[in-house]
Amino acid sequence: VQLVESGGGLVQPGGSLRLSCAASGFTFSSYAMRWYRQAPGKERELVAVISSVGGNTNYADSVKGRFTISRDNAKNTVYLQMNSLKPEDTAVYYCKAQRGLYDYWGQGTQVTVSS
């Protein structure tokens, strides 16, 4: 089982990034997918969730209207489009696959929002 995040980097405030999480080793289309983030000195927080078939999404209040989660089950990939980025969005972003008691985590990708 493997989840590999990519797309992080340094961006100026107001900019955009698109994170990807490529999955392998399990039946991706059967798992809900989640993006979390963890800033230095803070607890990991849930950012966005998408159901297994992509029909339902949910977001943390802090990112509503700015972030969009999506998935492509044919490519075994989940995405997080991040627009209007703020310095407080700086964190390591992780994807997680979850189905019942089973969950898998990626290794994370750093997002830094700074001028």
C-alpha positions in Angstrom: 0.0 0.0 0.0 1.3 3.4 -0.9 0.1 7.0 -0.9 2.4 9.5 -2.5 1.6 13.2 -2.2 3.1 15.8 -4.6 2.6 19.4 -5.7 3.7 21.2 -2.6 6.1 24.1 -2.6 6.5 27.8 -1.9 3.8 30.2 -3.0 3.0 33.8 -2.4 -0.1 34.8 -0.5 -3.1 34.8 -2.8 -1.5 32.2 -5.0 -2.6 28.7 -5.9 -1.3 25.1 -5.7 -2.7 21.8 -6.6 -1.7 18.8 -4.5 -2.0 15.3 -5.8 -2.0 12.0 -3.9 -1.4 8.9 -6.0 -2.5 5.6 -4.5 -1.5 2.0 -5.1 -1.8 -1.4 -3.5 -5.5 -1.2 -2.5 -8.9 -0.7 -4.1 -8.8 3.1 -4.3 -12.4 3.5 -5.4 -13.7 1.8 -2.3 -12.1 4.3 0.1 -13.1 7.7 1.2 -10.1 10.1 0.9 -9.1 12.9 3.2 -6.6 15.7 3.2 -5.1 16.7 6.6 -2.5 19.3 7.4 -0.2 19.9 10.3 1.5 23.2 11.0 4.6 23.5 13.2 3.6 23.3 16.9 0.0 22.5 16.1 -2.1 19.4 16.0 -3.0 17.7 12.7 -6.3 19.0 11.4 -8.7 17.6 8.8 -9.0 19.9 5.8 -11.2 18.1 3.3 -13.0 14.8 2.7 -14.4 13.2 -0.4 -16.5 10.0 -0.6 -15.4 6.9 -2.4 -17.3 7.7 -5.6 -16.8 11.5 -5.2 -20.4 12.5 -4.7 -19.9 14.0 -1.3 -17.3 16.4 -0.1 -16.8 18.3 3.1 -14.4 21.0 4.2 -13.0 22.7 7.3 -14.4 26.1 7.8 -11.0 27.6 7.4 -10.7 26.5 3.8 -14.3 26.6 2.5 -14.6 28.5 -0.7 -10.9 28.4 -1.3 -10.0 24.7 -1.5 -11.6 22.0 -3.6 -11.1 18.2 -3.2 -11.6 15.9 -6.1 -10.7 12.4 -7.2 -10.1 10.4 -10.4 -10.8 6.8 -9.6 -9.5 5.8 -13.0 -6.1 7.2 -12.1 -6.2 6.3 -8.4 -5.5 9.9 -7.5 -7.1 12.4 -5.2 -6.4 16.2 -5.6 -6.6 19.3 -3.5 -6.9 22.5 -5.4 -5.9 25.4 -3.1 -6.7 28.9 -4.2 -6.3 32.3 -2.4 -3.6 30.8 -0.2 -2.8 32.5 3.1 0.3 32.3 5.3 -1.8 30.4 7.8 -2.2 27.6 5.2 1.5 26.8 5.7 1.8 23.2 6.8 2.7 19.7 5.8 -0.3 18.3 3.9 -1.1 14.6 4.2 -3.6 12.4 2.3 -5.4 9.5 4.0 -7.4 6.7 2.7 -10.1 5.4 5.0 -12.6 2.5 4.8 -14.1 1.4 8.1 -11.3 0.5 10.5 -8.7 0.5 7.7 -6.7 3.6 6.9 -3.5 4.5 5.1 -1.4 7.7 5.2 0.9 9.3 2.8 4.3 10.8 3.8 3.2 14.4 3.4 4.1 17.4 1.2 5.2 20.8 2.5 3.2 23.9 1.5 4.7 27.2 2.4 2.8 30.5 1.8 5.1 33.4 2.2 6.1 36.6 0.4 
